[in-house]
Amino acid sequence: MTLIDSSVELEELRGRIVSERDPDTPCITVCSGTGCLASGAREVIAAFSHEIEAHELKVELDFRATGCHGFCEKGPIVVIDPDEICYLQVTPDDVPEIITKTIKDNEVIERLLYVDQNTGEKAVHESDIPFYKYQKRMVFAANRRIDPKSFEDYLAIGGYQALIKAFFEMTPEQVVSEVKDANLRGRGGGGFPAGKKWEIARSAPGEPKYVIVNCDEGDPGAYMDRSLMEGNPYGVLEGLTIGAYAIGSHEGYVYIRQEYPLALENLRAAIEEAEKRGLLGTDILGSGFDFQVKVHRGAGAFVCGEETALIISLEGEVGEPKPRPPYPAVNGLWGKPTIINNVETWANVPLIINKGAAAFASIGTEGSKGTKIFSLVGKIANTGLVEVPMGINLRDVIYKIGGGIPGGKKFKAVQTGGPSGGCIPEERLDLEVDFDELTKAGSMMGSGGMIVMDEETCMVDVARYFIDFLTDESCGKCVPCREGLRQMQRILTDITEGKGKESDIEVLQELAETAREASLCALGKTAPNPFLSTFRYFRDEYEAHIKEKRCPALSCKKLVSYFIEPEKCKACLICLKECPAGAIDGAKKTIHIIDQEKCDACGICFEVCPSRFEAVMRVSGEPVPPPIPEEQRMVIRKSKQQ
Amino acid sequence: MCSREPRDWDETGLGIPAMNDDRIDAIIDNHHGEASSLIQVLLDIQSEDHWLSKEALSRVSERLEVPLRRIQHIATFYKAFSLSPKGRHEVHICMGTACHVRGAGRVLEKVEHVTGIGPGETDLDLKFSLETVNCLGCCALGPVMEIDGTTHGRLSAADTTDVLQSYE
């Protein structure tokens, strides 16, 4: 493998790769993102390799293990190009049939297709599946088309075209103004215009300058950065290199969570390969521009997603945020001008350079341009990563793409923006999703987590959950955040345990106000949001907990009691065996009874009672009915009655 | 299923790995002995031994010329580090938001009940160590429990007993 010395050589190589690939050759792609791997994709890939070998199909068939396709709910996912035949929840046992039927005989296997739960209709092609149909995949598009470890694959889909354009047709100033004109706002949380950041760093005095990829994705329930890094590391590196060129930096860092082993592996492989090929290192493509990238693993601290904390952590210290200004663009890593953008922001850069700022800015709303990847998770039928244009209706995301709430339950709220975001209720579902609209609704964009909650989710408990999380992750530097959150956590826990007082709300509001006003970094300033937004929209739930000691969602353990409805109990012994507290009394043919003294309301009996019986019931705010008298506990089968 | 083999440098006889100075030196040399790579060095030791022994920290302190006090500050600040030995199987229960709304709390309770340990603890036989984690990124599979890197998804509290019992 030789170093590529010029853009001409790179284009020649691309030409050769593309000409050697026949677009009509069938290509099997298997999603090997973390979600699919956990669902068994590794075994499916092994089965394909074995079958391809056995049928001697290596020449007439391409096979590719790609990054995350996004439809994690239905993994492992197999898509067969060029027809885009999409098979879901594929097991190794299905593989021989896919080879013999679909590949050899051009026959579609019906049982592996997507079935619309409402209409019963099947979808053969990936683009016919509603989950994909209503998305606009730009940043995420490459994920399904390339093997993340293959430099050739990346070139074949047009990789490094943007870099060539930037290096040889644009001045660094032009690159900065292109990104500025595109109005690319940071995808990591703050939404600060990336171009502006770049401009400041470019003109700030001090050498050397640094560029950093923030892949310390700490929001629980958000994993788009991980999927991009796993699935398309070259794309992120290309964006980063363009950014480095724009501000005149020769050293870049990727700060990546050590909890993301696959992303780390693919990133390292891509850096090594790019160095070998001459796309990182000295005199890249003969342009005279030098740039190298180092990887720094984050050791697990949510606050390090904040840029000043991340920089300190990168310097080998404890990641506590610093006051801003000065901003990192002026005084960042080792006190030098530094730009930090998150993975998704960097991945947008090549698109902007390739298509131009105007094309990018034609998508989205007035203040938010382009697309955004969301992780649509929680109580939603189609869990996964979705990329949609800014300004899309929230209802469309949840119902058209997400397929609504499973199990016939009722939608209650969607939580966006990570722990410091907020909950958006049903009546605000028509809002157009962008940076500003979400903020107006009392939530925020954050990095793009979208956690759907149904009627069984208690909103007070959700607030408690996030405050818990933030209390744990507070670095401890500012008192209003460290101590204030601890008090909020205590009060919210009391409320969910039925020990709330009416004065609690006032105290919570006061603590929230103080943390918001007097904390140094975004973590503390936004930490009260989970309480404020749930209180704003779900005040009645707070009141039910405090005044009636009742949890309307039947979720808070200390406020819920379980009992068995005698008419429905078939004495099947399942709950009795599973109860960890030994609180269920019964026997074969003897209706089961829950001993309220022993029961610790873990809910396992409710979970395991077969859905055809549904004999275990929950109540809150009222006593359970008295147990059935001993003499009536015998179950008499209908057949015996006759 | 992977069970951790006792190491050559296991001096405790209990299967608790404790890295020797040569190995620590090799790790430090990998990072060019820079004091700024302290966190990376600790991560490497943690990932091999699954904990940071006092001896290892002293060696790092000596070699990188960083005060032990600062190393301890870092080792207690970041979640990836453990200052006590881990069991043969590391059980991670995802408490991310998606898993939380799907009942991760019940799974955790059941695991605590079966193993007799709480988050951050290791049982006396050094069989299981239990940790809660914030998000494993397999939100579609929630609630999720990860044991030694193997993901067990779509768990009900009732399933967890069987899963745990399959580990020796």
HADDOCK unambig.tbl for C-alpha pairs under 7 A between the chains (distance, minus, plus):
assign (segid A and resid 34 and name CA) (segid B and resid 138 and name CA) 6.81 0.50 0.50
assign (segid A and resid 35 and name CA) (segid B and resid 138 and name CA) 4.92 0.50 0.50
assign (segid A and resid 38 and name CA) (segid B and resid 151 and name CA) 5.57 0.50 0.50
assign (segid A and resid 72 and name CA) (segid B and resid 140 and name CA) 5.66 0.50 0.50
assign (segid A and resid 73 and name CA) (segid B and resid 140 and name CA) 5.06 0.50 0.50
assign (segid A and resid 220 and name CA) (segid B and resid 96 and name CA) 4.45 0.50 0.50
assign (segid A and resid 220 and name CA) (segid B and resid 97 and name CA) 5.52 0.50 0.50
assign (segid A and resid 220 and name CA) (segid B and resid 134 and name CA) 5.45 0.50 0.50
assign (segid A and resid 220 and name CA) (segid B and resid 135 and name CA) 4.74 0.50 0.50
assign (segid A and resid 221 and name CA) (segid B and resid 96 and name CA) 5.65 0.50 0.50
assign (segid A and resid 221 and name CA) (segid B and resid 97 and name CA) 5.41 0.50 0.50
assign (segid A and resid 221 and name CA) (segid B and resid 98 and name CA) 5.48 0.50 0.50
assign (segid A and resid 221 and name CA) (segid B and resid 135 and name CA) 6.15 0.50 0.50
assign (segid A and resid 221 and name CA) (segid B and resid 137 and name CA) 6.68 0.50 0.50
assign (segid A and resid 221 and name CA) (segid B and resid 139 and name CA) 6.38 0.50 0.50
assign (segid A and resid 222 and name CA) (segid B and resid 137 and name CA) 6.86 0.50 0.50
assign (segid A and resid 223 and name CA) (segid B and resid 137 and name CA) 5.42 0.50 0.50
assign (segid A and resid 297 and name CA) (segid B and resid 40 and name CA) 6.70 0.50 0.50
assign (segid A and resid 299 and name CA) (segid B and resid 78 and name CA) 5.48 0.50 0.50
assign (segid A and resid 299 and name CA) (segid B and resid 79 and name CA) 6.43 0.50 0.50
assign (segid A and resid 299 and name CA) (segid B and resid 80 and name CA) 5.15 0.50 0.50
assign (segid A and resid 300 and name CA) (segid B and resid 78 and name CA) 5.26 0.50 0.50
assign (segid A and resid 300 and name CA) (segid B and resid 79 and name CA) 4.87 0.50 0.50
assign (segid A and resid 300 and name CA) (segid B and resid 80 and name CA) 5.47 0.50 0.50
assign (segid A and resid 301 and name CA) (segid B and resid 78 and name CA) 5.52 0.50 0.50
assign (segid A and resid 301 and name CA) (segid B and resid 79 and name CA) 6.32 0.50 0.50
assign (segid A and resid 315 and name CA) (segid B and resid 36 and name CA) 5.27 0.50 0.50
assign (segid A and resid 316 and name CA) (segid B and resid 36 and name CA) 4.44 0.50 0.50
assign (segid A and resid 316 and name CA) (segid B and resid 37 and name CA) 5.75 0.50 0.50
assign (segid A and resid 316 and name CA) (segid B and resid 38 and name CA) 5.66 0.50 0.50
assign (segid A and resid 316 and name CA) (segid B and resid 39 and name CA) 5.71 0.50 0.50
assign (segid A and resid 317 and name CA) (segid B and resid 74 and name CA) 6.90 0.50 0.50
assign (segid A and resid 318 and name CA) (segid B and resid 74 and name CA) 5.53 0.50 0.50
assign (segid A and resid 318 and name CA) (segid B and resid 77 and name CA) 6.78 0.50 0.50
assign (segid A and resid 377 and name CA) (segid B and resid 98 and name CA) 5.78 0.50 0.50
assign (segid A and resid 377 and name CA) (segid B and resid 139 and name CA) 6.14 0.50 0.50
assign (segid A and resid 377 and name CA) (segid B and resid 140 and name CA) 6.65 0.50 0.50
assign (segid A and resid 378 and name CA) (segid B and resid 98 and name CA) 4.37 0.50 0.50
assign (segid A and resid 378 and name CA) (segid B and resid 101 and name CA) 6.30 0.50 0.50
assign (segid A and resid 378 and name CA) (segid B and resid 102 and name CA) 6.69 0.50 0.50
assign (segid A and resid 383 and name CA) (segid B and resid 140 and name CA) 5.17 0.50 0.50
assign (segid A and resid 384 and name CA) (segid B and resid 140 and name CA) 6.53 0.50 0.50
assign (segid A and resid 451 and name CA) (segid B and resid 98 and name CA) 6.29 0.50 0.50
assign (segid A and resid 457 and name CA) (segid B and resid 101 and name CA) 6.44 0.50 0.50
assign (segid A and resid 578 and name CA) (segid B and resid 158 and name CA) 6.54 0.50 0.50
assign (segid A and resid 602 and name CA) (segid B and resid 106 and name CA) 6.38 0.50 0.50
assign (segid A and resid 604 and name CA) (segid B and resid 157 and name CA) 6.46 0.50 0.50
assign (segid A and resid 604 and name CA) (segid B and resid 158 and name CA) 6.80 0.50 0.50
